[in-house]
Amino acid sequence: MSKRFLLLLLVPILFIGSQAASVEQSESSQTMAHPSEIYFSSIPANPNVYRKISVFSDPQLKKAKGEILPNTPFTIEQLFVNDERKAVFKIADKGYVLADSSVIFSDVVQETQEKKQAMWLKPGFKVYDRPLINGAQEKNTPLSPYTKVTVLRTAKTLRDEFVEIEGQGWVNKAFVTEKDNRMEKVQNLLNSKYNSSAYGIYVKQLETGNTAGINPQKEMYSASVTKLPYLYYVQEQLNKKAISPSTTYKYIPEVNDFKGGYEPEGSGSLSKTPDGKEYSVQELVDKIAKESDNVGHNILNYYVTHQSDQDFQKTLDKIAKKHWDVEKREASAEMAGNVMEAVYQQNGPIIDALSSTKYDDQRIARDLPVKVAHKIGDAYDFRHDVAIVYTNSPYVIAIFTDHSNYDTISNISKDIYEVLK
């Protein structure tokens, strides 16, 4: 037997050490470079095959008895040279195969690297008990797509690159991402449940800038949502010290008698007829934010924006990112969302007022256990709400509806929250 091994040493040897990106690439390159048989000189660790190979019942490889398929675990018990001076593997419980390195390879982890970081799962992933090598087993885990996981390390095999997820197992690196991908799930949700011409929905995750929506640019009568940009403008004037929270304005007939004002008989608790009293900016802001008070809005519109003057309109169009006709009050969910994002960036006291309103038990805020700053709007068959939802990663959501109801808005809001919470 030792003489046969001396003869074997005269045959070219190829050790499996390829850093190929995949098993298929390794197979192609080795077969092309070495079309003839290339023998092993030692038993490969964790053997696998590139393609189906024949198994023989005799060491001379004359009597075929079966086959080995790729990714089928098998054990090599012995390497020897047969009477025809060919290297042969004895396979446990199977028979004999040619020890040909162009079809058999050592399927082991090539390289590992410690790399702890947060990542997000993509759809379609599978979890294994080890990096995907021959013998790796798929695992059942509670993991789901679009969720945050902790990656501990990476590993390269001849097939691909894999990451170890803390406490769960190994996943192909192609199915994780460093970027928060939950908005993809939000869009899928909206497409499957709320894809209706009766809705205008806009959602923006403020940290990532990612958006989702259904008809987000569809314009509808916005009703009292149009009061929101006025609150933004008042906060800007407060920030510039042009006015103060204690600045007062007199309730005179003219405040209810200009183009673009709201009917005083509408929502709110201030007197429907001019009473000649002085009201502070703080009081008026609270009335508008908490009660959607029409008279309070008219007073601030009259005195602070000078009946929606050119500077106000220019400011509004800039933050809405489109012209918003405040007389017709036509706007889209995206425009309202853009204005609410601007309010978020201001981070002024107006947010506190919008977070404690008489409408918190309905629409966007109703079923959410976190802080919600929102502005509602109702008129005719239109029901709207636009909000900042203060999860760990805050998001803006605007829901405009035509011929719908408050419950629908609440359901949409809750579904989105369950993804982004």
C-alpha positions in Angstrom: 0.0 0.0 0.0 2.9 2.4 0.8 4.3 1.9 -2.8 0.9 3.0 -4.2 1.0 6.2 -2.2 4.5 6.9 -3.6 3.1 6.5 -7.0 0.2 8.8 -6.0 2.6 11.6 -5.0 3.7 11.7 -8.6 0.2 12.8 -9.6 -0.5 16.6 -9.5 -2.3 17.5 -6.3 -4.8 20.3 -5.8 -5.8 21.4 -2.3 -9.1 22.9 -1.8 -8.5 26.5 -0.7 -10.4 28.5 -3.2 -11.8 31.8 -2.1 -14.5 31.7 -4.8 -17.6 33.7 -4.2 -19.8 30.6 -4.8 -19.7 26.8 -5.2 -20.7 27.2 -8.8 -17.9 29.5 -9.6 -15.4 27.1 -7.9 -16.7 24.2 -9.9 -16.4 26.1 -13.2 -12.9 27.4 -12.6 -11.4 24.1 -11.4 -13.0 22.0 -14.2 -11.8 24.3 -16.9 -8.2 24.4 -15.5 -8.1 20.7 -14.8 -10.4 18.7 -17.0 -8.7 15.4 -16.0 -8.9 13.6 -12.7 -7.1 15.4 -9.8 -6.6 13.4 -6.7 -6.7 14.3 -3.0 -3.7 13.4 -0.9 -5.7 13.7 2.4 -9.3 13.4 3.5 -11.1 16.8 3.1 -13.0 18.1 6.1 -16.8 18.2 5.9 -16.9 16.9 2.3 -19.4 18.0 -0.3 -19.8 17.6 -4.0 -20.2 20.2 -6.8 -22.5 17.9 -8.8 -24.0 14.5 -8.6 -21.3 11.7 -8.4 -21.5 7.9 -8.7 -20.9 5.6 -5.8 -19.4 2.1 -6.5 -19.7 -1.1 -4.5 -16.0 -2.1 -5.3 -12.7 -0.3 -4.8 -11.9 -0.6 -8.6 -15.0 1.6 -9.3 -16.6 -0.9 -11.7 -19.9 -1.6 -10.2 -22.1 1.4 -9.7 -24.5 1.2 -6.7 -25.8 4.7 -6.1 -25.0 8.4 -6.1 -24.2 11.4 -3.9 -26.0 14.6 -4.5 -24.8 18.1 -3.7 -25.4 19.2 -0.1 -25.9 15.7 1.1 -23.9 14.9 4.3 -21.5 11.9 4.0 -18.5 10.7 5.8 -15.2 9.6 4.3 -13.6 6.8 6.3 -10.5 6.1 4.2 -8.3 7.3 1.4 -6.3 4.7 -0.6 -5.0 3.9 -4.1 -6.7 1.1 -5.9 -5.2 -1.5 -8.3 -5.5 1.0 -11.2 -3.5 3.5 -9.2 -6.4 5.8 -8.7 -7.1 7.6 -5.4 -10.3 6.3 -3.9 -12.4 7.4 -0.9 -14.3 4.8 1.1 -17.6 6.3 2.1 -19.2 5.2 5.3 -22.3 3.0 4.7 -22.3 3.9 0.9 -19.3 2.4 -1.0 -16.4 3.9 -2.9 -15.9 7.1 -5.0 -13.1 8.5 -7.0 -11.1 11.0 -4.8 -11.4 13.7 -7.5 -11.0 17.2 -6.2 -12.7 18.6 -9.3 -16.0 17.3 -8.0 -15.4 16.9 -4.2 -14.5 19.8 -2.0 -14.0 20.7 1.7 -17.1 22.6 2.6 -16.0 24.5 5.6 -16.0 28.1 6.9 -13.2 30.0 5.2 -13.1 33.1 7.3 -14.9 34.7 10.3 -14.9 38.3 11.6 -16.3 39.7 14.8 -18.6 42.5 13.9 -21.3 43.5 16.4 -23.9 45.9 14.9 -27.6 46.5 14.5 -29.2 45.5 11.2 -32.6 44.9 9.7 -34.0 41.7 8.2 -35.2 41.6 4.7 -38.0 39.3 3.4 -37.1 35.8 2.3 -34.4 35.0 4.8 -33.7 31.6 6.3 -32.0 30.9 9.6 -29.4 28.1 10.0 -27.7 26.6 12.9 -24.3 27.5 11.4 -23.0 29.2 8.3 -24.4 27.4 5.3 -22.0 24.5 4.7 -22.9 20.8 4.1 -24.8 19.6 7.1 -26.2 22.9 8.2 -29.8 22.7 9.4 -32.5 25.3 8.9 -34.0 26.6 12.2 -37.4 27.8 13.2 -37.1 31.2 15.0 -39.5 34.0 16.0 -37.6 36.4 13.7 -39.7 38.2 11.0 -38.8 40.6 8.1 -38.4 44.3 8.7 -37.3 43.8 12.3 -34.1 45.0 14.0 -31.6 42.4 15.0 -28.1 42.3 16.5 -25.4 40.8 14.3 -22.4 39.4 16.2 -20.1 38.3 13.4 -19.7 37.4 9.8 -18.5 34.2 8.2 -17.5 33.3 4.6 -18.0 29.9 3.0 -17.5 28.7 -0.5 -21.2 29.4 -1.1 -21.6 32.9 0.3 -21.2 35.2 3.3 -23.3 34.8 6.4 -24.1 36.8 9.6 -24.7 35.4 13.0 -27.8 36.9 14.7 -27.6 37.1 18.4 -29.5 34.3 20.1 -31.0 33.0 16.8 -28.6 31.6 14.2 -27.0 32.4 10.9 -28.5 34.2 7.9 -27.2 34.9 4.4 -25.8 38.4 4.5 -27.9 39.3 1.4 -30.9 39.3 3.6 -29.8 41.9 6.2 -29.3 45.6 5.7 -27.9 48.4 7.8 -30.8 50.7 6.9 -34.1 50.7 8.7 -36.4 49.1 6.1 -39.7 49.2 7.9 -41.2 51.8 5.5 -41.2 49.0 2.9 -43.5 47.1 5.1 -45.7 50.2 5.6 -46.1 50.6 1.9 -46.9 46.9 1.4 -49.5 47.3 4.2 -51.1 50.3 2.6 -51.2 48.7 -0.8 -52.9 45.6 0.5 -55.4 47.1 2.9 -56.0 50.8 2.0 -55.5 51.2 -1.7 -58.6 53.3 -2.4 -59.3 56.5 -4.2 -61.2 57.7 -1.1 -57.9 58.0 0.8 -54.9 60.3 0.7 -52.2 58.8 3.0 -48.7 60.1 3.6 -46.2 58.6 6.1 -42.6 59.8 6.6 -40.1 58.4 9.0 -38.3 61.5 10.1 -35.0 59.8 11.0 -34.5 58.1 7.7 -36.5 60.3 5.4 -38.2 57.2 4.0 -41.8 57.7 2.9 -44.9 55.6 2.0 -48.4 56.5 0.9 -51.6 56.0 -1.0 -52.5 58.9 -3.3 -50.3 61.2 -1.2 -50.5 64.0 -3.7 -54.3 63.9 -4.2 -55.8 67.2 -3.2 -59.0 67.4 -1.3 -60.8 70.1 0.7 -58.6 70.2 3.8 -61.1 72.0 6.1 -59.4 72.9 9.4 -56.1 71.3 8.5 -55.4 74.6 6.8 -55.1 76.1 10.3 -51.9 74.2 10.8 -49.6 76.4 8.7 -50.9 79.4 10.5 -49.8 77.8 13.8 -46.4 77.2 12.2 -46.2 80.9 11.1 -47.2 82.1 14.6 -44.4 80.0 16.1 -42.0 81.5 13.7 -43.0 85.0 14.8 -42.6 83.9 18.4 -39.1 82.5 17.6 -38.1 85.8 16.0 -39.5 87.8 19.0 -41.8 89.7 16.6 -44.6 88.8 19.0 -44.7 87.1 22.4 -47.1 84.6 24.1 -48.5 87.5 26.1 -49.1 89.8 23.1 -52.9 90.5 22.9 -55.3 91.2 20.0 -58.7 92.7 20.2 -61.7 90.7 18.9 -63.3 93.2 16.5 -65.9 92.6 13.7 -63.2 92.8 11.0 -61.5 89.6 12.2 -64.5 87.6 10.9 -65.0 89.6 7.7 -62.1 89.0 5.3 -61.5 86.7 2.4 -60.1 83.4 3.6 -61.5 83.5 7.2 -63.5 80.7 8.7 -67.2 81.0 9.6 -67.3 82.0 13.3 -70.3 79.7 13.9 -68.0 76.7 13.4 -65.9 74.8 15.9 -64.4 76.4 19.1 -65.6 78.0 22.3 -64.8 81.7 21.7 -67.7 84.0 21.2 -69.3 83.7 17.8 -69.8 87.5 17.7 -67.1 90.1 18.4 -66.9 90.9 22.1 -64.3 93.6 22.0 -62.1 91.6 24.4 -58.3 91.3 24.2 -57.0 87.7 23.8 -53.3 86.7 24.2 -51.4 84.8 21.5 -51.0 81.9 23.9 -54.7 81.7 24.5 -55.5 81.9 20.8 -52.9 79.2 20.0 -54.4 76.9 22.6 -57.9 77.5 21.3 -56.9 76.7 17.7 -54.7 73.7 18.5 -56.9 72.1 21.2 -60.4 73.0 19.9 -59.8 74.0 16.2 -61.4 77.3 17.1 -62.5 79.2 14.1 -62.6 82.6 15.8 -59.2 82.1 17.4 -57.8 81.3 14.0 -59.4 84.3 12.4 -58.0 86.6 15.0 -54.4 85.4 14.5 -54.9 85.3 10.8 -56.1 88.9 10.8 -53.4 90.4 13.0 -50.3 88.1 12.7 -50.4 87.0 9.0 -52.2 90.2 7.9 -55.0 88.2 6.3 -52.6 85.6 4.7 -50.2 88.2 3.2 -47.5 87.6 0.7 -44.9 86.7 3.3 -47.2 84.2 4.9 -48.1 82.6 1.5 -44.4 82.4 0.5 -43.5 80.7 3.8 -46.4 78.3 3.5 -45.5 77.3 0.0 -41.9 76.7 1.0 -42.7 74.3 3.9 -45.6 72.6 2.1 -43.3 72.2 -1.0 -46.3 73.2 -3.2 -48.7 76.1 -3.5 -51.4 75.8 -0.9 -54.4 78.0 -1.7 -55.7 79.0 1.8 -58.9 80.4 0.4 -59.9 77.3 -1.5 -58.2 75.2 1.2 -57.3 72.5 -1.3 -54.3 70.5 -0.2 -52.9 66.9 -0.2 -51.9 64.6 2.6 -48.3 65.0 1.5 -48.5 68.8 1.7 -50.1 68.6 5.2 -47.4 66.1 6.2 -44.7 68.5 5.0 -46.1 71.3 7.1 -46.3 69.0 10.2 -42.7 68.0 9.6 -41.8 71.7 9.7 -43.7 72.1 13.0 -41.7 69.1 14.3 -38.4 70.8 13.3 -39.5 74.0 15.1 -39.9 71.9 18.3 -41.8 74.8 19.8 -44.6 75.0 22.5 -47.2 74.7 19.8 -46.4 70.9 19.7 -47.5 70.7 23.4 -50.8 72.3 22.5 -51.3 69.9 19.6 -50.5 67.0 21.9 -53.4 67.7 24.2 -56.6 68.3 22.3 -60.3 67.5 22.6 -59.9 65.2 19.7 -57.3 62.8 21.2 -59.8 60.1 21.6 -60.4 59.7 17.9 -58.6 59.4 14.6 -54.8 59.1 14.5 -54.3 59.4 18.3 -57.1 57.2 19.5 -55.4 53.8 19.8 -51.7 54.9 20.2 -50.0 54.6 23.6 -47.4 57.3 22.8 -47.4 61.1 22.4 -49.2 62.3 19.3 -49.3 66.0 18.2 -52.1 66.3 15.6 -54.4 68.7 13.7 -57.8 67.5 12.6 -60.1 68.7 9.8 -63.8 68.1 9.1 -66.2 69.5 6.5 -68.9 68.0 4.4 -67.9 64.4 3.7 -64.2 65.0 4.4 -62.5 63.6 7.5 -58.8 64.3 8.0 -56.0 64.2 10.5 -52.3 65.0 10.3 -49.8 64.1 13.1 -46.4 63.6 14.5 -46.2 60.2 16.3 -43.5 60.1 18.9 -42.1 56.6 18.8 -38.4 55.9 19.3 -38.1 56.9 15.7 -40.8 59.6 15.2 -42.8 59.8 12.1 -45.3 62.1 10.4 -48.6 60.7 9.2 -51.4 62.5 7.3 -54.6 60.7 6.5 -57.2 62.5 4.3 -60.5 60.8 3.6 -63.6 61.4 1.5 -66.8 59.7 2.5 -65.1 57.7 5.3 -65.1 57.9 9.1 -63.0 58.4 12.2 -62.7 54.6 12.8 -61.0 54.1 9.5 -58.5 56.8 10.2 -57.8 55.1 13.6 -57.4 51.7 12.0 -54.9 53.0 9.4 -53.0 54.8 12.2 -52.8 51.7 14.4 -51.7 49.4 11.6 -48.9 51.8 10.7 -47.9 52.3 14.4 -47.6 48.5 14.8 -44.9 48.5 12.1 -43.0 51.7 13.2 -43.4 51.5 17.0 
